[in-house]
Amino acid sequence: MYIDSLYRVGELTYNQTVTHFDFDALRYTISYETLASSEEYHPNANYNQFISGFMNLSFLGPPLFASKNHFLGTGQKWANKI
């Protein structure tokens, strides 16, 4: 799914510069704090962020949780539920 705008602030961290077709592009990743649980990073309590590795976007309407590819950073327990 491609989302071109989110209604939650997320910090991106510079990762590396990559070259594709002779074009240099900067690659950024979502910061650890953005996907951390509220227990690990207290400000995430504002977003009902109780599980690490997911971004709770349910305030947009239906239950919606975004994660990194293959649930990276969530723990095997959550990947097994899918």
PDB file of N, CA, C and O in Angstrom:
ATOM      1  N   MET A   1       0.838  -1.160   0.000  1.00  0.00           N
ATOM      2  CA  MET A   1       0.000   0.000   0.000  1.00  0.00           C
ATOM      3  C   MET A   1       0.896   1.240   0.000  1.00  0.00           C
ATOM      4  O   MET A   1       1.860   1.301   0.762  1.00  0.00           O
ATOM      5  N   TYR A   2       0.594   2.210  -0.830  1.00  0.00           N
ATOM      6  CA  TYR A   2       1.342   3.467  -0.877  1.00  0.00           C
ATOM      7  C   TYR A   2       0.487   4.556  -0.254  1.00  0.00           C
ATOM      8  O   TYR A   2      -0.641   4.786  -0.691  1.00  0.00           O
ATOM      9  N   ILE A   3       1.007   5.225   0.758  1.00  0.00           N
ATOM     10  CA  ILE A   3       0.292   6.320   1.411  1.00  0.00           C
ATOM     11  C   ILE A   3       1.100   7.580   1.162  1.00  0.00           C
ATOM     12  O   ILE A   3       2.250   7.674   1.590  1.00  0.00           O
ATOM     13  N   ASP A   4       0.510   8.547   0.475  1.00  0.00           N
ATOM     14  CA  ASP A   4       1.281   9.744   0.148  1.00  0.00           C
ATOM     15  C   ASP A   4       1.219  10.815   1.233  1.00  0.00           C
ATOM     16  O   ASP A   4       1.965  11.792   1.180  1.00  0.00           O
ATOM     17  N   SER A   5       0.338  10.640   2.214  1.00  0.00           N
ATOM     18  CA  SER A   5       0.299  11.586   3.322  1.00  0.00           C
ATOM     19  C   SER A   5      -0.242  10.886   4.557  1.00  0.00           C
ATOM     20  O   SER A   5      -1.211  10.131   4.480  1.00  0.00           O
ATOM     21  N   LEU A   6       0.383  11.139   5.681  1.00  0.00           N
ATOM     22  CA  LEU A   6      -0.057  10.579   6.955  1.00  0.00           C
ATOM     23  C   LEU A   6      -0.442  11.719   7.883  1.00  0.00           C
ATOM     24  O   LEU A   6       0.038  12.843   7.737  1.00  0.00           O
ATOM     25  N   TYR A   7      -1.294  11.423   8.818  1.00  0.00           N
ATOM     26  CA  TYR A   7      -1.728  12.442   9.754  1.00  0.00           C
ATOM     27  C   TYR A   7      -1.055  12.268  11.105  1.00  0.00           C
ATOM     28  O   TYR A   7      -1.622  12.596  12.147  1.00  0.00           O
ATOM     29  N   ARG A   8       0.140  11.756  11.068  1.00  0.00           N
ATOM     30  CA  ARG A   8       0.938  11.593  12.275  1.00  0.00           C
ATOM     31  C   ARG A   8       2.375  11.940  11.935  1.00  0.00           C
ATOM     32  O   ARG A   8       2.897  11.515  10.904  1.00  0.00           O
ATOM     33  N   VAL A   9       3.006  12.705  12.793  1.00  0.00           N
ATOM     34  CA  VAL A   9       4.382  13.101  12.549  1.00  0.00           C
ATOM     35  C   VAL A   9       5.292  11.897  12.754  1.00  0.00           C
ATOM     36  O   VAL A   9       5.142  11.158  13.727  1.00  0.00           O
ATOM     37  N   GLY A  10       6.221  11.704  11.852  1.00  0.00           N
ATOM     38  CA  GLY A  10       7.203  10.645  11.992  1.00  0.00           C
ATOM     39  C   GLY A  10       8.567  11.166  11.597  1.00  0.00           C
ATOM     40  O   GLY A  10       8.704  11.888  10.609  1.00  0.00           O
ATOM     41  N   GLU A  11       9.564  10.803  12.360  1.00  0.00           N
ATOM     42  CA  GLU A  11      10.912  11.287  12.083  1.00  0.00           C
ATOM     43  C   GLU A  11      11.636  10.312  11.173  1.00  0.00           C
ATOM     44  O   GLU A  11      11.666   9.109  11.431  1.00  0.00           O
ATOM     45  N   LEU A  12      12.214  10.836  10.114  1.00  0.00           N
ATOM     46  CA  LEU A  12      13.019  10.024   9.212  1.00  0.00           C
ATOM     47  C   LEU A  12      14.492  10.257   9.516  1.00  0.00           C
ATOM     48  O   LEU A  12      14.906  11.379   9.807  1.00  0.00           O
ATOM     49  N   THR A  13      15.270   9.197   9.446  1.00  0.00           N
ATOM     50  CA  THR A  13      16.697   9.261   9.725  1.00  0.00           C
ATOM     51  C   THR A  13      17.459   8.895   8.456  1.00  0.00           C
ATOM     52  O   THR A  13      17.148   7.900   7.801  1.00  0.00           O
ATOM     53  N   TYR A  14      18.466   9.712   8.111  1.00  0.00           N
ATOM     54  CA  TYR A  14      19.281   9.423   6.931  1.00  0.00           C
ATOM     55  C   TYR A  14      19.939   8.064   7.087  1.00  0.00           C
ATOM     56  O   TYR A  14      20.488   7.751   8.143  1.00  0.00           O
ATOM     57  N   ASN A  15      19.883   7.252   6.029  1.00  0.00           N
ATOM     58  CA  ASN A  15      20.449   5.905   6.052  1.00  0.00           C
ATOM     59  C   ASN A  15      21.669   5.806   5.146  1.00  0.00           C
ATOM     60  O   ASN A  15      22.739   5.380   5.581  1.00  0.00           O
ATOM     61  N   GLN A  16      21.504   6.204   3.874  1.00  0.00           N
ATOM     62  CA  GLN A  16      22.611   6.111   2.926  1.00  0.00           C
ATOM     63  C   GLN A  16      22.257   6.834   1.630  1.00  0.00           C
ATOM     64  O   GLN A  16      21.109   7.220   1.409  1.00  0.00           O
ATOM     65  N   THR A  17      23.255   7.008   0.787  1.00  0.00           N
ATOM     66  CA  THR A  17      23.038   7.539  -0.553  1.00  0.00           C
ATOM     67  C   THR A  17      23.144   6.375  -1.529  1.00  0.00           C
ATOM     68  O   THR A  17      24.101   5.601  -1.482  1.00  0.00           O
ATOM     69  N   VAL A  18      22.164   6.254  -2.409  1.00  0.00           N
ATOM     70  CA  VAL A  18      22.161   5.179  -3.401  1.00  0.00           C
ATOM     71  C   VAL A  18      22.124   5.792  -4.796  1.00  0.00           C
ATOM     72  O   VAL A  18      21.615   6.898  -4.980  1.00  0.00           O
ATOM     73  N   THR A  19      22.661   5.079  -5.771  1.00  0.00           N
ATOM     74  CA  THR A  19      22.684   5.559  -7.144  1.00  0.00           C
ATOM     75  C   THR A  19      21.883   4.605  -8.022  1.00  0.00           C
ATOM     76  O   THR A  19      22.146   3.402  -8.050  1.00  0.00           O
ATOM     77  N   HIS A  20      20.912   5.147  -8.733  1.00  0.00           N
ATOM     78  CA  HIS A  20      20.094   4.387  -9.681  1.00  0.00           C
ATOM     79  C   HIS A  20      20.072   5.164 -10.986  1.00  0.00           C
ATOM     80  O   HIS A  20      19.715   6.342 -11.004  1.00  0.00           O
ATOM     81  N   PHE A  21      20.453   4.506 -12.087  1.00  0.00           N
ATOM     82  CA  PHE A  21      20.442   5.140 -13.403  1.00  0.00           C
ATOM     83  C   PHE A  21      21.200   6.468 -13.401  1.00  0.00           C
ATOM     84  O   PHE A  21      20.736   7.467 -13.951  1.00  0.00           O
ATOM     85  N   ASP A  22      22.369   6.454 -12.774  1.00  0.00           N
ATOM     86  CA  ASP A  22      23.241   7.641 -12.691  1.00  0.00           C
ATOM     87  C   ASP A  22      22.620   8.796 -11.912  1.00  0.00           C
ATOM     88  O   ASP A  22      23.023   9.946 -12.084  1.00  0.00           O
ATOM     89  N   PHE A  23      21.664   8.507 -11.074  1.00  0.00           N
ATOM     90  CA  PHE A  23      21.012   9.525 -10.252  1.00  0.00           C
ATOM     91  C   PHE A  23      21.252   9.187  -8.787  1.00  0.00           C
ATOM     92  O   PHE A  23      20.902   8.097  -8.333  1.00  0.00           O
ATOM     93  N   ASP A  24      21.845  10.116  -8.049  1.00  0.00           N
ATOM     94  CA  ASP A  24      22.078   9.910  -6.615  1.00  0.00           C
ATOM     95  C   ASP A  24      20.814  10.257  -5.835  1.00  0.00           C
ATOM     96  O   ASP A  24      20.232  11.327  -6.013  1.00  0.00           O
ATOM     97  N   ALA A  25      20.405   9.344  -4.978  1.00  0.00           N
ATOM     98  CA  ALA A  25      19.214   9.568  -4.151  1.00  0.00           C
ATOM     99  C   ALA A  25      19.565   9.299  -2.691  1.00  0.00           C
ATOM    100  O   ALA A  25      20.368   8.417  -2.388  1.00  0.00           O
ATOM    101  N   LEU A  26      18.966  10.053  -1.809  1.00  0.00           N
ATOM    102  CA  LEU A  26      19.179   9.869  -0.380  1.00  0.00           C
ATOM    103  C   LEU A  26      18.130   8.902   0.147  1.00  0.00           C
ATOM    104  O   LEU A  26      16.942   9.053  -0.140  1.00  0.00           O
ATOM    105  N   ARG A  27      18.560   7.923   0.908  1.00  0.00           N
ATOM    106  CA  ARG A  27      17.627   6.949   1.476  1.00  0.00           C
ATOM    107  C   ARG A  27      17.466   7.254   2.966  1.00  0.00           C
ATOM    108  O   ARG A  27      18.446   7.391   3.698  1.00  0.00           O
ATOM    109  N   TYR A  28      16.219   7.355   3.392  1.00  0.00           N
ATOM    110  CA  TYR A  28      15.893   7.608   4.790  1.00  0.00           C
ATOM    111  C   TYR A  28      15.061   6.449   5.327  1.00  0.00           C
ATOM    112  O   TYR A  28      14.362   5.780   4.567  1.00  0.00           O
ATOM    113  N   THR A  29      15.134   6.213   6.623  1.00  0.00           N
ATOM    114  CA  THR A  29      14.328   5.184   7.262  1.00  0.00           C
ATOM    115  C   THR A  29      13.502   5.816   8.377  1.00  0.00           C
ATOM    116  O   THR A  29      13.825   6.894   8.875  1.00  0.00           O
ATOM    117  N   ILE A  30      12.443   5.133   8.755  1.00  0.00           N
ATOM    118  CA  ILE A  30      11.616   5.587   9.872  1.00  0.00           C
ATOM    119  C   ILE A  30      12.419   5.394  11.147  1.00  0.00           C
ATOM    120  O   ILE A  30      13.053   4.355  11.329  1.00  0.00           O
ATOM    121  N   SER A  31      12.398   6.367  12.015  1.00  0.00           N
ATOM    122  CA  SER A  31      13.181   6.279  13.249  1.00  0.00           C
ATOM    123  C   SER A  31      12.611   5.216  14.183  1.00  0.00           C
ATOM    124  O   SER A  31      11.431   4.873  14.109  1.00  0.00           O
ATOM    125  N   TYR A  32      13.458   4.711  15.049  1.00  0.00           N
ATOM    126  CA  TYR A  32      13.037   3.708  16.028  1.00  0.00           C
ATOM    127  C   TYR A  32      11.907   4.247  16.903  1.00  0.00           C
ATOM    128  O   TYR A  32      10.956   3.523  17.200  1.00  0.00           O
ATOM    129  N   GLU A  33      12.003   5.500  17.314  1.00  0.00           N
ATOM    130  CA  GLU A  33      11.006   6.083  18.210  1.00  0.00           C
ATOM    131  C   GLU A  33       9.615   6.100  17.586  1.00  0.00           C
ATOM    132  O   GLU A  33       8.624   5.960  18.303  1.00  0.00           O
ATOM    133  N   THR A  34       9.517   6.268  16.280  1.00  0.00           N
ATOM    134  CA  THR A  34       8.214   6.319  15.616  1.00  0.00           C
ATOM    135  C   THR A  34       7.455   5.015  15.776  1.00  0.00           C
ATOM    136  O   THR A  34       6.230   5.027  15.901  1.00  0.00           O
ATOM    137  N   LEU A  35       8.156   3.890  15.774  1.00  0.00           N
ATOM    138  CA  LEU A  35       7.508   2.583  15.847  1.00  0.00           C
ATOM    139  C   LEU A  35       7.629   1.916  17.215  1.00  0.00           C
ATOM    140  O   LEU A  35       7.170   0.788  17.394  1.00  0.00           O
ATOM    141  N   ALA A  36       8.239   2.595  18.176  1.00  0.00           N
ATOM    142  CA  ALA A  36       8.410   2.012  19.505  1.00  0.00           C
ATOM    143  C   ALA A  36       7.092   2.020  20.274  1.00  0.00           C
ATOM    144  O   ALA A  36       6.214   2.840  20.005  1.00  0.00           O
ATOM    145  N   SER A  37       6.963   1.115  21.218  1.00  0.00           N
ATOM    146  CA  SER A  37       5.765   1.108  22.063  1.00  0.00           C
ATOM    147  C   SER A  37       5.809   2.307  23.006  1.00  0.00           C
ATOM    148  O   SER A  37       6.866   2.905  23.212  1.00  0.00           O
ATOM    149  N   SER A  38       4.667   2.650  23.571  1.00  0.00           N
ATOM    150  CA  SER A  38       4.633   3.768  24.510  1.00  0.00           C
ATOM    151  C   SER A  38       5.398   3.442  25.787  1.00  0.00           C
ATOM    152  O   SER A  38       5.810   4.346  26.514  1.00  0.00           O
ATOM    153  N   GLU A  39       5.586   2.166  26.058  1.00  0.00           N
ATOM    154  CA  GLU A  39       6.392   1.767  27.211  1.00  0.00           C
ATOM    155  C   GLU A  39       7.869   2.079  26.970  1.00  0.00           C
ATOM    156  O   GLU A  39       8.588   2.454  27.896  1.00  0.00           O
ATOM    157  N   GLU A  40       8.315   1.923  25.724  1.00  0.00           N
ATOM    158  CA  GLU A  40       9.708   2.186  25.374  1.00  0.00           C
ATOM    159  C   GLU A  40       9.952   3.666  25.075  1.00  0.00           C
ATOM    160  O   GLU A  40      11.046   4.178  25.314  1.00  0.00           O
ATOM    161  N   TYR A  41       8.933   4.351  24.551  1.00  0.00           N
ATOM    162  CA  TYR A  41       9.057   5.768  24.176  1.00  0.00           C
ATOM    163  C   TYR A  41       7.745   6.445  24.555  1.00  0.00           C
ATOM    164  O   TYR A  41       6.773   6.407  23.801  1.00  0.00           O
ATOM    165  N   HIS A  42       7.733   7.061  25.723  1.00  0.00           N
ATOM    166  CA  HIS A  42       6.500   7.556  26.338  1.00  0.00           C
ATOM    167  C   HIS A  42       5.619   8.463  25.458  1.00  0.00           C
ATOM    168  O   HIS A  42       4.397   8.333  25.532  1.00  0.00           O
ATOM    169  N   PRO A  43       6.162   9.372  24.631  1.00  0.00           N
ATOM    170  CA  PRO A  43       5.290  10.215  23.812  1.00  0.00           C
ATOM    171  C   PRO A  43       4.342   9.436  22.894  1.00  0.00           C
ATOM    172  O   PRO A  43       3.331   9.986  22.457  1.00  0.00           O
ATOM    173  N   ASN A  44       4.647   8.172  22.592  1.00  0.00           N
ATOM    174  CA  ASN A  44       3.756   7.391  21.730  1.00  0.00           C
ATOM    175  C   ASN A  44       2.452   7.012  22.418  1.00  0.00           C
ATOM    176  O   ASN A  44       1.552   6.487  21.763  1.00  0.00           O
ATOM    177  N   ALA A  45       2.325   7.258  23.695  1.00  0.00           N
ATOM    178  CA  ALA A  45       1.057   7.016  24.380  1.00  0.00           C
ATOM    179  C   ALA A  45      -0.045   7.891  23.775  1.00  0.00           C
ATOM    180  O   ALA A  45      -1.221   7.534  23.841  1.00  0.00           O
ATOM    181  N   ASN A  46       0.320   9.015  23.194  1.00  0.00           N
ATOM    182  CA  ASN A  46      -0.657   9.893  22.534  1.00  0.00           C
ATOM    183  C   ASN A  46      -1.333   9.210  21.361  1.00  0.00           C
ATOM    184  O   ASN A  46      -2.430   9.603  20.967  1.00  0.00           O
ATOM    185  N   TYR A  47      -0.693   8.188  20.794  1.00  0.00           N
ATOM    186  CA  TYR A  47      -1.219   7.500  19.610  1.00  0.00           C
ATOM    187  C   TYR A  47      -1.691   6.087  19.929  1.00  0.00           C
ATOM    188  O   TYR A  47      -1.882   5.280  19.020  1.00  0.00           O
ATOM    189  N   ASN A  48      -1.884   5.774  21.233  1.00  0.00           N
ATOM    190  CA  ASN A  48      -2.251   4.417  21.640  1.00  0.00           C
ATOM    191  C   ASN A  48      -1.285   3.396  21.055  1.00  0.00           C
ATOM    192  O   ASN A  48      -1.690   2.347  20.556  1.00  0.00           O
ATOM    193  N   GLN A  49      -0.026   3.721  21.126  1.00  0.00           N
ATOM    194  CA  GLN A  49       1.034   2.892  20.542  1.00  0.00           C
ATOM    195  C   GLN A  49       1.554   1.956  21.627  1.00  0.00           C
ATOM    196  O   GLN A  49       2.515   2.274  22.328  1.00  0.00           O
ATOM    197  N   PHE A  50       0.910   0.800  21.757  1.00  0.00           N
ATOM    198  CA  PHE A  50       1.266  -0.108  22.840  1.00  0.00           C
ATOM    199  C   PHE A  50       2.157  -1.256  22.392  1.00  0.00           C
ATOM    200  O   PHE A  50       2.691  -1.974  23.238  1.00  0.00           O
ATOM    201  N   ILE A  51       2.337  -1.454  21.087  1.00  0.00           N
ATOM    202  CA  ILE A  51       3.119  -2.564  20.567  1.00  0.00           C
ATOM    203  C   ILE A  51       4.260  -2.005  19.720  1.00  0.00           C
ATOM    204  O   ILE A  51       4.030  -1.173  18.843  1.00  0.00           O
ATOM    205  N   SER A  52       5.477  -2.452  19.976  1.00  0.00           N
ATOM    206  CA  SER A  52       6.620  -1.986  19.181  1.00  0.00           C
ATOM    207  C   SER A  52       6.531  -2.510  17.757  1.00  0.00           C
ATOM    208  O   SER A  52       6.060  -3.623  17.522  1.00  0.00           O
ATOM    209  N   GLY A  53       6.988  -1.701  16.813  1.00  0.00           N
ATOM    210  CA  GLY A  53       7.074  -2.122  15.421  1.00  0.00           C
ATOM    211  C   GLY A  53       5.885  -1.745  14.565  1.00  0.00           C
ATOM    212  O   GLY A  53       5.931  -1.919  13.347  1.00  0.00           O
ATOM    213  N   PHE A  54       4.820  -1.233  15.164  1.00  0.00           N
ATOM    214  CA  PHE A  54       3.638  -0.815  14.419  1.00  0.00           C
ATOM    215  C   PHE A  54       3.371   0.665  14.641  1.00  0.00           C
ATOM    216  O   PHE A  54       3.713   1.210  15.691  1.00  0.00           O
ATOM    217  N   MET A  55       2.770   1.307  13.670  1.00  0.00           N
ATOM    218  CA  MET A  55       2.321   2.686  13.806  1.00  0.00           C
ATOM    219  C   MET A  55       0.795   2.635  13.775  1.00  0.00           C
ATOM    220  O   MET A  55       0.210   2.278  12.752  1.00  0.00           O
ATOM    221  N   ASN A  56       0.146   2.988  14.887  1.00  0.00           N
ATOM    222  CA  ASN A  56      -1.299   2.916  14.996  1.00  0.00           C
ATOM    223  C   ASN A  56      -1.928   4.092  14.257  1.00  0.00           C
ATOM    224  O   ASN A  56      -1.814   5.236  14.696  1.00  0.00           O
ATOM    225  N   LEU A  57      -2.590   3.813  13.138  1.00  0.00           N
ATOM    226  CA  LEU A  57      -3.250   4.841  12.336  1.00  0.00           C
ATOM    227  C   LEU A  57      -4.773   4.686  12.398  1.00  0.00           C
ATOM    228  O   LEU A  57      -5.481   5.174  11.517  1.00  0.00           O
ATOM    229  N   SER A  58      -5.274   4.017  13.424  1.00  0.00           N
ATOM    230  CA  SER A  58      -6.697   3.710  13.531  1.00  0.00           C
ATOM    231  C   SER A  58      -7.567   4.958  13.650  1.00  0.00           C
ATOM    232  O   SER A  58      -8.766   4.899  13.377  1.00  0.00           O
ATOM    233  N   PHE A  59      -6.991   6.067  14.048  1.00  0.00           N
ATOM    234  CA  PHE A  59      -7.777   7.300  14.162  1.00  0.00           C
ATOM    235  C   PHE A  59      -8.272   7.778  12.799  1.00  0.00           C
ATOM    236  O   PHE A  59      -9.093   8.693  12.732  1.00  0.00           O
ATOM    237  N   LEU A  60      -7.792   7.181  11.723  1.00  0.00           N
ATOM    238  CA  LEU A  60      -8.258   7.538  10.379  1.00  0.00           C
ATOM    239  C   LEU A  60      -9.606   6.898  10.059  1.00  0.00           C
ATOM    240  O   LEU A  60     -10.217   7.231   9.044  1.00  0.00           O
ATOM    241  N   GLY A  61     -10.079   5.986  10.907  1.00  0.00           N
ATOM    242  CA  GLY A  61     -11.352   5.306  10.683  1.00  0.00           C
ATOM    243  C   GLY A  61     -11.266   3.858  11.114  1.00  0.00           C
ATOM    244  O   GLY A  61     -11.341   3.571  12.309  1.00  0.00           O
ATOM    245  N   PRO A  62     -11.110   2.930  10.168  1.00  0.00           N
ATOM    246  CA  PRO A  62     -11.035   1.510  10.539  1.00  0.00           C
ATOM    247  C   PRO A  62      -9.709   1.193  11.221  1.00  0.00           C
ATOM    248  O   PRO A  62      -8.764   1.976  11.124  1.00  0.00           O
ATOM    249  N   PRO A  63      -9.624   0.050  11.912  1.00  0.00           N
ATOM    250  CA  PRO A  63      -8.342  -0.345  12.521  1.00  0.00           C
ATOM    251  C   PRO A  63      -7.265  -0.451  11.448  1.00  0.00           C
ATOM    252  O   PRO A  63      -7.411  -1.215  10.494  1.00  0.00           O
ATOM    253  N   LEU A  64      -6.201   0.301  11.597  1.00  0.00           N
ATOM    254  CA  LEU A  64      -5.139   0.338  10.602  1.00  0.00           C
ATOM    255  C   LEU A  64      -3.804   0.486  11.311  1.00  0.00           C
ATOM    256  O   LEU A  64      -3.594   1.427  12.076  1.00  0.00           O
ATOM    257  N   PHE A  65      -2.902  -0.456  11.048  1.00  0.00           N
ATOM    258  CA  PHE A  65      -1.573  -0.426  11.640  1.00  0.00           C
ATOM    259  C   PHE A  65      -0.554  -0.588  10.534  1.00  0.00           C
ATOM    260  O   PHE A  65      -0.629  -1.535   9.752  1.00  0.00           O
ATOM    261  N   ALA A  66       0.397   0.325  10.462  1.00  0.00           N
ATOM    262  CA  ALA A  66       1.465   0.250   9.463  1.00  0.00           C
ATOM    263  C   ALA A  66       2.704  -0.334  10.134  1.00  0.00           C
ATOM    264  O   ALA A  66       2.925  -0.129  11.328  1.00  0.00           O
ATOM    265  N   SER A  67       3.508  -1.057   9.368  1.00  0.00           N
ATOM    266  CA  SER A  67       4.754  -1.600   9.890  1.00  0.00           C
ATOM    267  C   SER A  67       5.794  -1.569   8.787  1.00  0.00           C
ATOM    268  O   SER A  67       5.481  -1.297   7.628  1.00  0.00           O
ATOM    269  N   LYS A  68       7.022  -1.848   9.153  1.00  0.00           N
ATOM    270  CA  LYS A  68       8.067  -2.007   8.159  1.00  0.00           C
ATOM    271  C   LYS A  68       7.815  -3.312   7.406  1.00  0.00           C
ATOM    272  O   LYS A  68       7.001  -4.131   7.833  1.00  0.00           O
ATOM    273  N   ASN A  69       8.507  -3.504   6.294  1.00  0.00           N
ATOM    274  CA  ASN A  69       8.356  -4.737   5.515  1.00  0.00           C
ATOM    275  C   ASN A  69       8.554  -5.967   6.386  1.00  0.00           C
ATOM    276  O   ASN A  69       9.463  -6.010   7.215  1.00  0.00           O
ATOM    277  N   HIS A  70       7.713  -6.949   6.199  1.00  0.00           N
ATOM    278  CA  HIS A  70       7.813  -8.235   6.894  1.00  0.00           C
ATOM    279  C   HIS A  70       7.750  -8.067   8.410  1.00  0.00           C
ATOM    280  O   HIS A  70       8.310  -8.881   9.143  1.00  0.00           O
ATOM    281  N   PHE A  71       7.084  -7.035   8.881  1.00  0.00           N
ATOM    282  CA  PHE A  71       6.919  -6.771  10.317  1.00  0.00           C
ATOM    283  C   PHE A  71       8.245  -6.645  11.048  1.00  0.00           C
ATOM    284  O   PHE A  71       8.356  -7.020  12.215  1.00  0.00           O
ATOM    285  N   LEU A  72       9.246  -6.120  10.363  1.00  0.00           N
ATOM    286  CA  LEU A  72      10.571  -5.929  10.946  1.00  0.00           C
ATOM    287  C   LEU A  72      10.464  -5.103  12.223  1.00  0.00           C
ATOM    288  O   LEU A  72       9.889  -4.015  12.216  1.00  0.00           O
ATOM    289  N   GLY A  73      11.010  -5.612  13.304  1.00  0.00           N
ATOM    290  CA  GLY A  73      11.008  -4.899  14.575  1.00  0.00           C
ATOM    291  C   GLY A  73       9.807  -5.179  15.453  1.00  0.00           C
ATOM    292  O   GLY A  73       9.730  -4.649  16.561  1.00  0.00           O
ATOM    293  N   THR A  74       8.854  -6.005  14.994  1.00  0.00           N
ATOM    294  CA  THR A  74       7.656  -6.265  15.790  1.00  0.00           C
ATOM    295  C   THR A  74       7.790  -7.492  16.669  1.00  0.00           C
ATOM    296  O   THR A  74       7.099  -7.592  17.684  1.00  0.00           O
ATOM    297  N   GLY A  75       8.636  -8.407  16.322  1.00  0.00           N
ATOM    298  CA  GLY A  75       8.735  -9.663  17.055  1.00  0.00           C
ATOM    299  C   GLY A  75       7.950 -10.750  16.329  1.00  0.00           C
ATOM    300  O   GLY A  75       6.951 -10.466  15.668  1.00  0.00           O
ATOM    301  N   GLN A  76       8.394 -11.962  16.451  1.00  0.00           N
ATOM    302  CA  GLN A  76       7.789 -13.096  15.731  1.00  0.00           C
ATOM    303  C   GLN A  76       6.339 -13.321  16.135  1.00  0.00           C
ATOM    304  O   GLN A  76       5.544 -13.782  15.316  1.00  0.00           O
ATOM    305  N   LYS A  77       5.979 -13.013  17.360  1.00  0.00           N
ATOM    306  CA  LYS A  77       4.602 -13.217  17.843  1.00  0.00           C
ATOM    307  C   LYS A  77       3.593 -12.564  16.915  1.00  0.00           C
ATOM    308  O   LYS A  77       2.575 -13.173  16.584  1.00  0.00           O
ATOM    309  N   TRP A  78       3.858 -11.331  16.488  1.00  0.00           N
ATOM    310  CA  TRP A  78       2.897 -10.602  15.654  1.00  0.00           C
ATOM    311  C   TRP A  78       2.918 -11.080  14.218  1.00  0.00           C
ATOM    312  O   TRP A  78       1.870 -11.125  13.573  1.00  0.00           O
ATOM    313  N   ALA A  79       4.073 -11.435  13.702  1.00  0.00           N
ATOM    314  CA  ALA A  79       4.148 -11.976  12.350  1.00  0.00           C
ATOM    315  C   ALA A  79       3.386 -13.303  12.260  1.00  0.00           C
ATOM    316  O   ALA A  79       2.768 -13.586  11.234  1.00  0.00           O
ATOM    317  N   ASN A  80       3.423 -14.106  13.306  1.00  0.00           N
ATOM    318  CA  ASN A  80       2.718 -15.381  13.318  1.00  0.00           C
ATOM    319  C   ASN A  80       1.209 -15.213  13.288  1.00  0.00           C
ATOM    320  O   ASN A  80       0.504 -16.125  12.856  1.00  0.00           O
ATOM    321  N   LYS A  81       0.696 -14.085  13.730  1.00  0.00           N
ATOM    322  CA  LYS A  81      -0.754 -13.850  13.764  1.00  0.00           C
ATOM    323  C   LYS A  81      -1.326 -13.518  12.388  1.00  0.00           C
ATOM    324  O   LYS A  81      -2.543 -13.542  12.202  1.00  0.00           O
ATOM    325  N   ILE A  82      -0.465 -13.210  11.431  1.00  0.00           N
ATOM    326  CA  ILE A  82      -0.935 -12.844  10.095  1.00  0.00           C
ATOM    327  C   ILE A  82      -1.044 -14.064   9.215  1.00  0.00           C
ATOM    328  O   ILE A  82      -1.425 -13.953   8.050  1.00  0.00           O
TER     329      ILE A  82
END
